[in-house]
Amino acid sequence: MMWFQLGGLVPPMEHDIFFSISQTPDSTGLIPSEQDMFANYFQQLECADALGFGVGWIAQAHLSTEIQKSNSKPVVPHWVGEVGLCTDFPQLAMESFRRTQSIEIGSAVVSILASGGPIAQAERIANTLQLHGLNPNEKRKLHVGFSAGRFEFMARPYGIVPRNSIEEAAWPALRGQIFMEAGDIFLRLLRGDVVNSEMTHSTVLRRNNFRSDEDWEKVQDAAIEFENLESAPDEIKIPKRYVFEDLKIIPQHFRRELLVMVAGTHDPKAQVFLNTVLPVKVFNLSITKPEVIDATHDRMREAFHPAGGAWKRSDMPRTSFVFLNAEEGLSPEQQSESAKKEAEAALGAYWNALEGTIDPSKVENAAQNALIGNIEEVTQQILERFHPEDRIMAWFDFFNHDSDRVCRDMTAYMKHVVPRVEELLESR
């Protein structure tokens, strides 16, 4: 179905799905086994494939969240269970392609600072594409979302820690710069380049890397002491994190047309820089303020690598929690009330896990940006909050381990909500 708006013919809104595979207690305290978690994932994936979702985005994490709570500086000290069970996206992607017919697969997201760093990750992605593309009739793409990783404890064992007092003072701003260095290496290698560390991104810290004068002054003071300077420097050069002579990954002749790169960063400088190497799209959350979303689109229309064609709004998938209730035997009013209660319970469980407390204001704020209600309510929320050319990454399994229910919600969304959205957009 297509519809018209000012400027011409517009395709239907695109709908992807996000799979968290998060082994955390739901609002009832249930924590499924690892085997049950993956069984649930494949059930939902196959359902999503049959329903016509575009891309299945798989969350990736590393190392035990439970065990990190015993560390001297735990990142998420209150989290119960494991934040994610997918620690090897390439393997799970290949198995996911094998079990499905139409859906494409994406990572949300691969940390290129963990698991051996950008060189190892580039070779693994290349190898995955080599195997995936052996069938000449294969058209489905591998969408590689990549980032520095949300939780620092997953990268610390790989040496992503401050190396001296300057770096200690500059952290976490420096961590974003490490991601740019790693991203440069990662993309150049996937492009097919011969790369050495002399040609990769160099980190030079200046005032504009920091949120305040005070933060910058702390780094300047550290540099004065560490380097025995007589005055505060205007810029501080940071030695390369990755040092190596010429190298090139193998395989080289994988089908690059099946690769889509997506950066999991909100840093405008990183978004622009990465697109000097290859076309790199951008992740964004539905809770992001509209003005930030609009600014990102404006920036990417200018910065998007020309090899990727013209920038489209759908090039930035937007994650959204979906608490849809279309259960049989309930009136629309009862479905609406039940959906609100389900959302409150799941969001409360999330904030309790993340911060050790349930902040009603944060629960309410998250709820205002989620899709919550019966079929008609969720339809109207999509129309109100999203542009017709957006791509929604719907998240159904958020703190919900009832896989049959998740599949029913997915079905109601694709068979009732999406057609209704298109119907109303067409009538505008």
BAVEXBA-251490 format. One record per residue (C-alpha): residue number from 0; residue in one letter; x, y, z. Coordinates in steps of 0.02 Angstrom, whole numbers. Last residue first. Layout:
residues N
+-----+--------+--------+--------+--------+
: num : residu :   east :  north :     up :
+-----+--------+--------+--------+--------+
: NUM :      A :      X :      Y :      Z :
...
+-----+--------+--------+--------+--------+
END
This chain:
residues 428
+-----+--------+--------+--------+--------+
: num : residu :   east :  north :     up :
+-----+--------+--------+--------+--------+
: 427 :      R :   -253 :    622 :    265 :
: 426 :      S :   -347 :    464 :    215 :
: 425 :      E :   -191 :    367 :    170 :
: 424 :      L :   -116 :    402 :    341 :
: 423 :      L :   -273 :    334 :    423 :
: 422 :      E :   -272 :    173 :    323 :
: 421 :      E :    -85 :    151 :    348 :
: 420 :      V :   -103 :    165 :    536 :
: 419 :      R :   -251 :     45 :    534 :
: 418 :      P :   -152 :    -81 :    431 :
: 417 :      V :     -8 :    -67 :    559 :
: 416 :      V :   -118 :    -84 :    714 :
: 415 :      H :   -222 :   -234 :    658 :
: 414 :      K :   -120 :   -372 :    578 :
: 413 :      M :     55 :   -311 :    623 :
: 412 :      Y :     20 :   -254 :    801 :
: 411 :      A :   -106 :   -390 :    841 :
: 410 :      T :     19 :   -520 :    785 :
: 409 :      M :    161 :   -446 :    887 :
: 408 :      D :     48 :   -442 :   1040 :
: 407 :      R :     -1 :   -624 :   1013 :
: 406 :      C :    183 :   -670 :    994 :
: 405 :      V :    226 :   -581 :   1157 :
: 404 :      R :     82 :   -674 :   1242 :
: 403 :      D :    151 :   -841 :   1185 :
: 402 :      S :    324 :   -787 :   1242 :
: 401 :      D :    271 :   -745 :   1419 :
: 400 :      H :    445 :   -687 :   1473 :
: 399 :      N :    406 :   -500 :   1481 :
: 398 :      F :    533 :   -376 :   1549 :
: 397 :      F :    530 :   -291 :   1378 :
: 396 :      D :    481 :   -429 :   1257 :
: 395 :      F :    380 :   -317 :   1140 :
: 394 :      W :    508 :   -190 :   1076 :
: 393 :      A :    454 :   -113 :    911 :
: 392 :      M :    591 :    -38 :    803 :
: 391 :      I :    489 :     94 :    711 :
: 390 :      R :    549 :    160 :    543 :
: 389 :      D :    499 :    339 :    509 :
: 388 :      E :    430 :    400 :    342 :
: 387 :      P :    255 :    435 :    409 :
: 386 :      H :    333 :    538 :    552 :
: 385 :      F :    307 :    466 :    724 :
: 384 :      R :    231 :    529 :    885 :
: 383 :      E :     50 :    569 :    846 :
: 382 :      L :     17 :    435 :    715 :
: 381 :      I :    103 :    303 :    820 :
: 380 :      Q :      3 :    357 :    974 :
: 379 :      Q :   -160 :    347 :    874 :
: 378 :      T :   -127 :    167 :    822 :
: 377 :      V :    -76 :    119 :    999 :
: 376 :      E :   -243 :    186 :   1062 :
: 375 :      E :   -343 :     99 :    926 :
: 374 :      I :   -265 :    -71 :    957 :
: 373 :      N :   -274 :    -63 :   1147 :
: 372 :      G :   -151 :     29 :   1256 :
: 371 :      I :     30 :     81 :   1273 :
: 370 :      L :    160 :    136 :   1145 :
: 369 :      A :    302 :    204 :   1251 :
: 368 :      N :    353 :    388 :   1264 :
: 367 :      Q :    233 :    437 :   1402 :
: 366 :      A :    271 :    274 :   1492 :
: 365 :      A :    456 :    319 :   1502 :
: 364 :      N :    413 :    485 :   1585 :
: 363 :      E :    290 :    401 :   1705 :
: 362 :      V :    418 :    270 :   1757 :
: 361 :      K :    548 :    407 :   1779 :
: 360 :      S :    428 :    510 :   1887 :
: 359 :      P :    378 :    358 :   1990 :
: 358 :      D :    561 :    321 :   2033 :
: 357 :      I :    573 :    136 :   2073 :
: 356 :      T :    736 :    104 :   2161 :
: 355 :      G :    892 :      0 :   2138 :
: 354 :      E :    951 :    107 :   1992 :
: 353 :      L :    948 :     -7 :   1841 :
: 352 :      A :    853 :   -156 :   1911 :
: 351 :      N :    724 :    -48 :   1999 :
: 350 :      W :    710 :     58 :   1843 :
: 349 :      Y :    673 :    -95 :   1738 :
: 348 :      A :    550 :   -175 :   1860 :
: 347 :      G :    453 :    -11 :   1866 :
: 346 :      L :    449 :     -6 :   1676 :
: 345 :      A :    380 :   -182 :   1670 :
: 344 :      A :    248 :   -155 :   1806 :
: 343 :      E :    192 :     15 :   1739 :
: 342 :      A :    179 :    -53 :   1563 :
: 341 :      E :     76 :   -203 :   1616 :
: 340 :      K :    -40 :    -91 :   1717 :
: 339 :      K :    -64 :     25 :   1568 :
: 338 :      A :    -97 :   -123 :   1452 :
: 337 :      S :   -227 :   -192 :   1573 :
: 336 :      E :   -320 :    -26 :   1577 :
: 335 :      S :   -323 :    -13 :   1388 :
: 334 :      Q :   -379 :   -194 :   1365 :
: 333 :      Q :   -518 :   -166 :   1492 :
: 332 :      E :   -578 :    -13 :   1398 :
: 331 :      P :   -570 :   -105 :   1231 :
: 330 :      S :   -675 :   -243 :   1310 :
: 329 :      L :   -586 :   -402 :   1362 :
: 328 :      G :   -629 :   -581 :   1313 :
: 327 :      E :   -489 :   -595 :   1188 :
: 326 :      E :   -325 :   -504 :   1223 :
: 325 :      A :   -283 :   -352 :   1115 :
: 324 :      N :   -164 :   -274 :   1241 :
: 323 :      L :    -14 :   -183 :   1171 :
: 322 :      F :    131 :   -130 :   1280 :
: 321 :      V :    258 :    -81 :   1147 :
: 320 :      F :    425 :     -4 :   1198 :
: 319 :      S :    494 :    101 :   1055 :
: 318 :      T :    660 :    100 :    966 :
: 317 :      R :    680 :    220 :    821 :
: 316 :      P :    768 :    162 :    664 :
: 315 :      M :    873 :    302 :    586 :
: 314 :      D :    890 :    263 :    400 :
: 313 :      S :    700 :    267 :    392 :
: 312 :      R :    710 :    458 :    390 :
: 311 :      K :    802 :    444 :    225 :
: 310 :      W :    978 :    504 :    178 :
: 309 :      A :   1014 :    506 :     -8 :
: 308 :      G :   1126 :    368 :    -75 :
: 307 :      G :   1236 :    258 :     34 :
: 306 :      A :   1392 :    286 :    -72 :
: 305 :      P :   1370 :    472 :    -38 :
: 304 :      H :   1417 :    450 :    147 :
: 303 :      F :   1284 :    533 :    255 :
: 302 :      A :   1348 :    702 :    318 :
: 301 :      E :   1226 :    828 :    244 :
: 300 :      R :   1062 :    732 :    262 :
: 299 :      M :   1140 :    663 :    420 :
: 298 :      R :   1146 :    832 :    506 :
: 297 :      D :    966 :    878 :    465 :
: 296 :      H :    907 :    705 :    520 :
: 295 :      T :   1003 :    719 :    683 :
: 294 :      A :    933 :    894 :    715 :
: 293 :      D :    756 :    829 :    690 :
: 292 :      I :    786 :    688 :    815 :
: 291 :      V :    864 :    807 :    940 :
: 290 :      E :    714 :    926 :    922 :
: 289 :      P :    594 :    782 :    947 :
: 288 :      K :    672 :    735 :   1116 :
: 287 :      T :    740 :    558 :   1123 :
: 286 :      I :    619 :    439 :   1209 :
: 285 :      S :    588 :    349 :   1044 :
: 284 :      L :    769 :    297 :   1045 :
: 283 :      N :    891 :    325 :    903 :
: 282 :      F :   1008 :    219 :    800 :
: 281 :      V :   1108 :    297 :    658 :
: 280 :      K :   1161 :    250 :    482 :
: 279 :      V :   1340 :    229 :    424 :
: 278 :      P :   1388 :    246 :    241 :
: 277 :      L :   1576 :    214 :    240 :
: 276 :      V :   1736 :    308 :    287 :
: 275 :      T :   1690 :    492 :    302 :
: 274 :      N :   1525 :    433 :    373 :
: 273 :      L :   1611 :    380 :    533 :
: 272 :      F :   1663 :    561 :    562 :
: 271 :      V :   1488 :    633 :    548 :
: 270 :      Q :   1407 :    514 :    670 :
: 269 :      A :   1556 :    528 :    788 :
: 268 :      K :   1546 :    718 :    790 :
: 267 :      P :   1358 :    713 :    820 :
: 266 :      D :   1379 :    600 :    973 :
: 265 :      H :   1216 :    503 :    997 :
: 264 :      T :   1302 :    338 :    962 :
: 263 :      G :   1244 :    166 :    909 :
: 262 :      A :   1310 :    178 :    732 :
: 261 :      V :   1224 :     76 :    595 :
: 260 :      M :   1315 :    -14 :    454 :
: 259 :      V :   1220 :   -112 :    321 :
: 258 :      L :   1307 :   -260 :    238 :
: 257 :      L :   1227 :   -365 :    100 :
: 256 :      E :   1306 :   -260 :    -38 :
: 255 :      R :   1474 :   -304 :     38 :
: 254 :      R :   1461 :   -481 :    -27 :
: 253 :      F :   1619 :   -562 :     40 :
: 252 :      H :   1776 :   -557 :    -63 :
: 251 :      Q :   1901 :   -505 :     69 :
: 250 :      P :   1901 :   -648 :    194 :
: 249 :      I :   2015 :   -601 :    276 :
: 248 :      I :   2071 :   -442 :    361 :
: 247 :      K :   2212 :   -330 :    305 :
: 246 :      L :   2360 :   -274 :    406 :
: 245 :      D :   2499 :   -147 :    399 :
: 244 :      E :   2582 :   -115 :    568 :
: 243 :      F :   2490 :   -103 :    735 :
: 242 :      V :   2450 :     11 :    882 :
: 241 :      Y :   2272 :     19 :    948 :
: 240 :      R :   2245 :    140 :   1093 :
: 239 :      K :   2340 :    278 :   1006 :
: 238 :      P :   2427 :    404 :   1119 :
: 237 :      I :   2320 :    552 :   1177 :
: 236 :      K :   2366 :    726 :   1117 :
: 235 :      I :   2315 :    864 :   1237 :
: 234 :      E :   2257 :   1034 :   1176 :
: 233 :      D :   2257 :   1210 :   1244 :
: 232 :      P :   2390 :   1160 :   1372 :
: 231 :      A :   2392 :   1233 :   1549 :
: 230 :      S :   2560 :   1305 :   1594 :
: 229 :      E :   2733 :   1251 :   1650 :
: 228 :      L :   2714 :   1070 :   1599 :
: 227 :      N :   2782 :    923 :   1698 :
: 226 :      E :   2696 :    794 :   1586 :
: 225 :      F :   2595 :    710 :   1724 :
: 224 :      E :   2571 :    865 :   1832 :
: 223 :      I :   2526 :    987 :   1694 :
: 222 :      A :   2423 :    853 :   1605 :
: 221 :      A :   2321 :    818 :   1762 :
: 220 :      D :   2288 :   1004 :   1783 :
: 219 :      Q :   2230 :   1015 :   1602 :
: 218 :      V :   2113 :    868 :   1629 :
: 217 :      K :   2038 :    947 :   1784 :
: 216 :      E :   2022 :   1112 :   1689 :
: 215 :      W :   1920 :   1027 :   1554 :
: 214 :      D :   1793 :    962 :   1680 :
: 213 :      E :   1780 :   1133 :   1762 :
: 212 :      D :   1758 :   1222 :   1597 :
: 211 :      S :   1606 :   1113 :   1567 :
: 210 :      R :   1534 :    977 :   1456 :
: 209 :      F :   1699 :    920 :   1383 :
: 208 :      N :   1765 :    881 :   1209 :
: 207 :      N :   1748 :   1064 :   1161 :
: 206 :      R :   1890 :   1111 :   1279 :
: 205 :      R :   2016 :   1010 :   1181 :
: 204 :      L :   2074 :    830 :   1177 :
: 203 :      V :   2171 :    765 :   1027 :
: 202 :      T :   2134 :    586 :    980 :
: 201 :      S :   2203 :    523 :    815 :
: 200 :      H :   2093 :    424 :    696 :
: 199 :      T :   2186 :    295 :    592 :
: 198 :      M :   2328 :    317 :    468 :
: 197 :      E :   2476 :    282 :    582 :
: 196 :      S :   2383 :    134 :    657 :
: 195 :      N :   2401 :     30 :    501 :
: 194 :      V :   2268 :    -20 :    375 :
: 193 :      V :   2259 :   -110 :    208 :
: 192 :      D :   2083 :    -69 :    156 :
: 191 :      G :   1940 :   -186 :    113 :
: 190 :      R :   1793 :    -78 :    166 :
: 189 :      L :   1770 :   -194 :    314 :
: 188 :      L :   1947 :   -151 :    368 :
: 187 :      R :   1917 :     36 :    350 :
: 186 :      L :   1753 :     22 :    448 :
: 185 :      F :   1827 :    -66 :    599 :
: 184 :      I :   1985 :     41 :    605 :
: 183 :      D :   1887 :    204 :    600 :
: 182 :      G :   1763 :    137 :    726 :
: 181 :      A :   1903 :     93 :    847 :
: 180 :      E :   1974 :    269 :    839 :
: 179 :      M :   1800 :    343 :    854 :
: 178 :      F :   1758 :    227 :    999 :
: 177 :      I :   1918 :    279 :   1088 :
: 176 :      Q :   1860 :    459 :   1069 :
: 175 :      G :   1696 :    418 :   1156 :
: 174 :      R :   1794 :    338 :   1298 :
: 173 :      L :   1894 :    498 :   1314 :
: 172 :      A :   1739 :    593 :   1369 :
: 171 :      P :   1717 :    460 :   1505 :
: 170 :      W :   1858 :    484 :   1566 :
: 169 :      A :   1968 :    638 :   1544 :
: 168 :      A :   2033 :    639 :   1724 :
: 167 :      E :   2082 :    456 :   1716 :
: 166 :      E :   2157 :    482 :   1544 :
: 165 :      I :   2270 :    617 :   1612 :
: 164 :      S :   2313 :    513 :   1766 :
: 163 :      N :   2374 :    365 :   1661 :
: 162 :      R :   2312 :    214 :   1563 :
: 161 :      P :   2125 :    242 :   1589 :
: 160 :      V :   2028 :     81 :   1552 :
: 159 :      I :   1977 :     -5 :   1390 :
: 158 :      G :   2105 :   -144 :   1413 :
: 157 :      Y :   1999 :   -290 :   1355 :
: 156 :      P :   1945 :   -333 :   1532 :
: 155 :      R :   1867 :   -158 :   1544 :
: 154 :      A :   1753 :   -180 :   1392 :
: 153 :      M :   1603 :   -270 :   1467 :
: 152 :      F :   1620 :   -175 :   1632 :
: 151 :      E :   1590 :    -13 :   1538 :
: 150 :      F :   1406 :    -42 :   1506 :
: 149 :      R :   1326 :     37 :   1353 :
: 148 :      G :   1448 :    -30 :   1224 :
: 147 :      A :   1569 :     74 :   1121 :
: 146 :      S :   1450 :     55 :    975 :
: 145 :      F :   1401 :    -53 :    827 :
: 144 :      G :   1240 :    -93 :    735 :
: 143 :      V :   1278 :   -215 :    597 :
: 142 :      H :   1128 :   -243 :    484 :
: 141 :      L :   1151 :   -405 :    388 :
: 140 :      K :   1049 :   -397 :    229 :
: 139 :      R :    931 :   -521 :    148 :
: 138 :      K :    957 :   -543 :    -39 :
: 137 :      E :   1021 :   -723 :    -48 :
: 136 :      N :   1004 :   -789 :   -225 :
: 135 :      P :   1192 :   -813 :   -244 :
: 134 :      N :   1192 :   -928 :    -92 :
: 133 :      L :   1366 :   -907 :    -21 :
: 132 :      G :   1312 :   -736 :     46 :
: 131 :      H :   1280 :   -786 :    226 :
: 130 :      L :   1447 :   -878 :    236 :
: 129 :      Q :   1549 :   -731 :    171 :
: 128 :      L :   1441 :   -608 :    269 :
: 127 :      T :   1481 :   -698 :    431 :
: 126 :      N :   1666 :   -704 :    387 :
: 125 :      A :   1669 :   -516 :    357 :
: 124 :      I :   1578 :   -485 :    522 :
: 123 :      R :   1703 :   -595 :    614 :
: 122 :      E :   1852 :   -511 :    531 :
: 121 :      A :   1787 :   -338 :    577 :
: 120 :      Q :   1757 :   -391 :    758 :
: 119 :      A :   1935 :   -454 :    778 :
: 118 :      I :   2006 :   -291 :    711 :
: 117 :      P :   1885 :   -181 :    810 :
: 116 :      G :   1920 :   -253 :    983 :
: 115 :      G :   1953 :   -430 :   1045 :
: 114 :      S :   1783 :   -466 :   1118 :
: 113 :      A :   1750 :   -289 :   1180 :
: 112 :      L :   1785 :   -116 :   1105 :
: 111 :      I :   1682 :   -151 :    949 :
: 110 :      S :   1527 :   -175 :   1053 :
: 109 :      V :   1398 :   -253 :    938 :
: 108 :      V :   1226 :   -172 :    957 :
: 107 :      A :   1084 :   -188 :    929 :
: 106 :      S :   1138 :   -312 :    797 :
: 105 :      G :   1031 :   -337 :    642 :
: 104 :      I :    944 :   -477 :    549 :
: 103 :      E :    833 :   -471 :    395 :
: 102 :      I :    662 :   -555 :    393 :
: 101 :      S :    608 :   -650 :    239 :
: 100 :      Q :    629 :   -837 :    253 :
:  99 :      T :    678 :   -887 :    430 :
:  98 :      R :    766 :  -1026 :    527 :
:  97 :      R :    932 :  -1018 :    434 :
:  96 :      F :    939 :   -828 :    445 :
:  95 :      S :    920 :   -839 :    634 :
:  94 :      E :   1057 :   -971 :    647 :
:  93 :      M :   1174 :   -858 :    549 :
:  92 :      A :   1128 :   -707 :    656 :
:  91 :      L :   1153 :   -806 :    817 :
:  90 :      Q :   1329 :   -852 :    766 :
:  89 :      P :   1372 :   -676 :    709 :
:  88 :      F :   1296 :   -596 :    866 :
:  87 :      D :   1404 :   -687 :    992 :
:  86 :      T :   1365 :   -633 :   1171 :
:  85 :      C :   1176 :   -646 :   1156 :
:  84 :      L :   1119 :   -680 :   1333 :
:  83 :      G :   1078 :   -503 :   1386 :
:  82 :      V :   1062 :   -399 :   1545 :
:  81 :      E :   1089 :   -553 :   1651 :
:  80 :      G :    999 :   -582 :   1815 :
:  79 :      V :    964 :   -450 :   1947 :
:  78 :      W :   1034 :   -275 :   1918 :
:  77 :      H :   1065 :   -174 :   2075 :
:  76 :      P :   1250 :   -135 :   2058 :
:  75 :      V :   1242 :    -80 :   1875 :
:  74 :      V :   1417 :    -16 :   1837 :
:  73 :      P :   1503 :   -103 :   1982 :
:  72 :      K :   1661 :    -14 :   2038 :
:  71 :      S :   1754 :   -133 :   2155 :
:  70 :      N :   1676 :   -281 :   2066 :
:  69 :      S :   1549 :   -394 :   2154 :
:  68 :      K :   1405 :   -324 :   2050 :
:  67 :      Q :   1504 :   -375 :   1896 :
:  66 :      I :   1458 :   -557 :   1937 :
:  65 :      E :   1273 :   -531 :   1907 :
:  64 :      T :   1299 :   -436 :   1744 :
:  63 :      S :   1395 :   -585 :   1678 :
:  62 :      L :   1503 :   -552 :   1527 :
:  61 :      H :   1453 :   -476 :   1362 :
:  60 :      A :   1295 :   -401 :   1285 :
:  59 :      Q :   1208 :   -404 :   1118 :
:  58 :      A :   1030 :   -352 :   1080 :
:  57 :      I :    958 :   -429 :    923 :
:  56 :      W :    869 :   -323 :    793 :
:  55 :      G :    747 :   -419 :    683 :
:  54 :      V :    729 :   -318 :    524 :
:  53 :      G :    576 :   -294 :    412 :
:  52 :      F :    431 :   -370 :    511 :
:  51 :      G :    321 :   -471 :    393 :
:  50 :      L :    209 :   -573 :    508 :
:  49 :      A :    289 :   -740 :    462 :
:  48 :      D :    463 :   -674 :    502 :
:  47 :      A :    404 :   -598 :    667 :
:  46 :      C :    328 :   -766 :    717 :
:  45 :      E :    490 :   -855 :    675 :
:  44 :      L :    585 :   -728 :    779 :
:  43 :      Q :    463 :   -742 :    925 :
:  42 :      Q :    479 :   -932 :    934 :
:  41 :      F :    667 :   -917 :    909 :
:  40 :      Y :    683 :   -794 :   1053 :
:  39 :      N :    571 :   -894 :   1170 :
:  38 :      A :    677 :  -1050 :   1141 :
:  37 :      F :    830 :   -942 :   1175 :
:  36 :      M :    762 :   -883 :   1343 :
:  35 :      D :    699 :  -1057 :   1388 :
:  34 :      Q :    873 :  -1130 :   1365 :
:  33 :      E :    950 :   -992 :   1469 :
:  32 :      S :    826 :  -1032 :   1607 :
:  31 :      P :    679 :   -917 :   1640 :
:  30 :      I :    683 :   -786 :   1779 :
:  29 :      L :    509 :   -754 :   1852 :
:  28 :      G :    497 :   -619 :   1987 :
:  27 :      T :    316 :   -573 :   1947 :
:  26 :      S :    365 :   -405 :   1869 :
:  25 :      D :    490 :   -494 :   1758 :
:  24 :      P :    655 :   -557 :   1824 :
:  23 :      T :    802 :   -533 :   1707 :
:  22 :      Q :    871 :   -645 :   1572 :
:  21 :      S :    868 :   -515 :   1433 :
:  20 :      I :    847 :   -592 :   1261 :
:  19 :      S :    820 :   -411 :   1206 :
:  18 :      F :    737 :   -440 :   1038 :
:  17 :      F :    692 :   -282 :    940 :
:  16 :      I :    568 :   -281 :    796 :
:  15 :      D :    561 :   -183 :    634 :
:  14 :      H :    415 :    -88 :    558 :
:  13 :      E :    424 :     26 :    406 :
:  12 :      M :    296 :    162 :    374 :
:  11 :      P :    212 :    137 :    205 :
:  10 :      P :    296 :    211 :     52 :
:   9 :      V :    267 :    395 :      5 :
:   8 :      L :    207 :    458 :   -163 :
:   7 :      G :    224 :    643 :   -196 :
:   6 :      G :    290 :    803 :   -120 :
:   5 :      L :    137 :    842 :    -16 :
:   4 :      Q :     66 :    674 :     36 :
:   3 :      F :     13 :    521 :    -59 :
:   2 :      W :     -9 :    344 :      2 :
:   1 :      M :     61 :    175 :    -42 :
:   0 :      M :      0 :      0 :      0 :
+-----+--------+--------+--------+--------+
END
